Amino acid sequence: MLPMGAAVAVGCLLSPCSHPAAAERSDCDTSTYPLSSPTSRFEDGGDGTVTDKQSKLMWMRCAVGQRWRDGVCAGQSSALSWSDAVEAAQRINKSGQFFYSDWRLPQLPELASIAERQCKSPRINLDIFPNTEAKSFWSATSRPADAAFAFVLSFGPDGVSYANRGEQHDVRLVRSAR
């Protein structure tokens, strides 16, 4: 058992940290509660995708704009408006670049399922989603009172909020692996 207040990089409890940057960038406290998205929950597709064995969702390991290269997400993510994010998914589906034609924006609960509640800045498993910044990511979930807004989830300290669909936020695509 770890001493009270111990901080570890996500995934390091279950397997060796494959990405040293994970230990440097993410502060994870497992002294009170276990990790909410441990590395063992995910199956690596070996192609820049990962499948959540619990939810049966397949995720792109990199945000839109980044490229999977040598086990990490290289480059900068692209901040997009909500409609540009939907169009980016359609272009990726049409290109066949990522082997499937049903990539989409995740619903808010799906996106929240990969947040690591025991970590801060970023609140995500960096072994599974390397080089993810503590930014807000679009969801497909609209604000019920006003369709001009959609929910975003921050992997930083801000949590869930809604944003005008014209604002620019990062994008991580998902598909059903069932």
C-alpha positions as CSV (number, residue, x, y, z in Angstrom):
1,M,0.0,0.0,0.0
2,L,1.2,3.5,-0.8
3,P,1.8,6.0,2.0
4,M,-0.8,8.7,2.5
5,G,-0.5,11.4,-0.1
6,A,1.6,9.4,-2.5
7,A,1.5,10.5,-6.1
8,V,2.1,8.1,-9.0
9,A,1.7,8.3,-12.8
10,V,-1.4,6.6,-14.1
11,G,-0.8,3.0,-15.0
12,C,2.4,2.7,-13.0
13,L,0.7,0.7,-10.3
14,L,-0.3,-2.0,-12.7
15,S,2.6,-2.1,-15.2
16,P,5.8,-0.3,-15.7
17,C,5.4,3.2,-17.0
18,S,6.1,3.0,-20.7
19,H,6.1,6.8,-21.1
20,P,8.4,8.7,-18.7
21,A,6.5,11.9,-19.6
22,A,3.5,10.4,-17.8
23,A,5.3,10.6,-14.5
24,E,6.4,14.1,-15.1
25,R,3.1,15.6,-16.3
26,S,0.3,13.9,-14.3
27,D,0.0,14.0,-10.5
28,C,-2.2,11.0,-9.4
29,D,-3.2,10.3,-5.8
30,T,-4.1,6.7,-5.1
31,S,-3.8,7.0,-1.3
32,T,-7.6,7.1,-0.8
33,Y,-9.2,5.6,-4.0
34,P,-7.9,3.4,-6.7
35,L,-7.5,4.7,-10.3
36,S,-10.8,5.1,-12.2
37,S,-9.3,4.3,-15.6
38,P,-6.3,1.9,-15.0
39,T,-4.2,0.8,-17.8
40,S,-5.4,-2.8,-17.3
41,R,-8.9,-1.7,-18.4
42,F,-7.7,-1.0,-21.9
43,E,-6.6,-3.2,-24.8
44,D,-4.0,-1.7,-27.2
45,G,-4.9,-2.1,-30.8
46,G,-1.2,-1.5,-31.8
47,D,-2.4,1.0,-34.4
48,G,-3.1,4.1,-32.5
49,T,-6.4,2.8,-31.1
50,V,-7.3,1.4,-27.7
51,T,-10.4,-0.5,-26.7
52,D,-12.0,0.0,-23.3
53,K,-12.8,-3.6,-22.2
54,Q,-15.4,-2.2,-19.7
55,S,-17.4,0.0,-22.0
56,K,-16.7,-1.8,-25.3
57,L,-15.7,1.5,-26.9
58,M,-12.7,1.9,-29.2
59,W,-10.9,5.2,-28.8
60,M,-8.3,7.0,-30.9
61,R,-5.3,7.4,-28.6
62,C,-4.4,10.8,-30.1
63,A,-6.6,13.9,-30.4
64,V,-7.5,15.1,-33.8
65,G,-4.5,16.8,-35.3
66,Q,-1.9,14.6,-33.6
67,R,-0.4,11.5,-35.2
68,W,0.4,8.1,-33.6
69,R,4.1,7.6,-34.0
70,D,6.4,5.2,-32.1
71,G,4.0,4.7,-29.2
72,V,3.2,8.3,-28.6
73,C,0.9,11.0,-30.0
74,A,3.1,13.4,-31.9
75,G,2.4,17.0,-32.8
76,Q,-0.3,19.4,-31.6
77,S,-4.0,18.7,-31.3
78,S,-6.3,20.8,-33.5
79,A,-8.8,23.0,-31.7
80,L,-12.0,22.9,-33.8
81,S,-15.5,24.3,-33.7
82,W,-18.2,21.7,-33.0
83,S,-19.3,21.5,-36.7
84,D,-15.7,21.3,-37.8
85,A,-15.1,18.4,-35.3
86,V,-18.1,16.5,-36.8
87,E,-16.7,17.2,-40.3
88,A,-13.3,15.9,-39.3
89,A,-14.9,12.7,-38.1
90,Q,-16.7,12.4,-41.5
91,R,-13.4,13.0,-43.4
92,I,-11.6,10.4,-41.3
93,N,-14.4,7.9,-41.9
94,K,-14.4,8.5,-45.6
95,S,-10.6,8.2,-45.9
96,G,-10.5,4.8,-44.2
97,Q,-7.3,6.1,-42.5
98,F,-8.2,4.6,-39.2
99,F,-9.6,1.2,-40.5
100,Y,-13.2,1.9,-39.7
101,S,-15.9,4.2,-41.1
102,D,-17.9,4.9,-37.9
103,W,-15.7,7.2,-35.8
104,R,-17.7,10.0,-34.1
105,L,-17.7,12.5,-31.3
106,P,-18.3,10.8,-28.0
107,Q,-21.4,11.5,-25.9
108,L,-20.6,13.3,-22.6
109,P,-20.8,10.1,-20.4
110,E,-18.5,8.3,-22.8
111,L,-15.9,11.0,-22.7
112,A,-16.2,11.2,-19.0
113,S,-15.5,7.5,-18.7
114,I,-11.9,8.0,-19.8
115,A,-11.2,10.8,-17.3
116,E,-9.0,9.7,-14.5
117,R,-10.5,11.1,-11.3
118,Q,-7.4,10.4,-9.2
119,C,-5.2,12.6,-11.3
120,K,-4.9,16.3,-12.0
121,S,-3.7,18.3,-14.9
122,P,-4.3,16.3,-17.0
123,R,-7.1,14.1,-15.6
124,I,-6.4,11.2,-18.0
125,N,-4.3,8.1,-18.2
126,L,-1.2,9.3,-20.0
127,D,-0.1,5.7,-20.7
128,I,-3.2,5.1,-22.7
129,F,-3.7,8.6,-24.1
130,P,-0.1,10.0,-24.3
131,N,0.5,13.7,-24.7
132,T,-3.1,14.7,-23.9
133,E,-3.1,18.2,-22.6
134,A,-5.3,19.6,-19.8
135,K,-7.8,21.1,-22.3
136,S,-11.5,20.9,-23.0
137,F,-12.7,18.3,-25.5
138,W,-16.0,18.4,-27.4
139,S,-18.8,15.9,-26.8
140,A,-21.7,15.1,-29.0
141,T,-24.1,16.0,-26.2
142,S,-26.1,19.2,-26.8
143,R,-27.3,21.5,-24.0
144,P,-31.0,20.6,-23.6
145,A,-32.2,24.2,-23.3
146,D,-30.2,25.5,-26.3
147,A,-28.9,23.5,-29.3
148,A,-26.4,26.2,-30.1
149,F,-24.4,24.8,-27.1
150,A,-22.7,21.4,-26.6
151,F,-21.0,20.0,-23.5
152,V,-17.2,20.0,-23.2
153,L,-15.1,18.0,-20.7
154,S,-11.9,19.5,-19.5
155,F,-9.0,17.1,-18.7
156,G,-7.7,19.9,-16.6
157,P,-9.3,21.4,-13.5
158,D,-12.5,22.8,-15.1
159,G,-14.5,19.6,-15.4
160,V,-17.7,19.7,-17.4
161,S,-19.2,22.8,-18.9
162,Y,-21.1,23.8,-22.0
163,A,-19.7,25.9,-24.9
164,N,-21.1,27.7,-27.9
165,R,-20.6,25.4,-30.9
166,G,-18.6,28.1,-32.6
167,E,-15.9,28.0,-29.9
168,Q,-12.8,25.9,-30.6
169,H,-11.9,22.9,-28.5
170,D,-10.0,19.6,-28.9
171,V,-11.5,16.4,-30.3
172,R,-11.0,12.7,-29.5
173,L,-13.0,10.3,-31.6
174,V,-14.6,7.1,-30.5
175,R,-16.5,4.2,-32.0
176,S,-18.4,1.1,-30.7
177,A,-16.2,-1.9,-30.6
178,R,-19.1,-4.3,-30.1
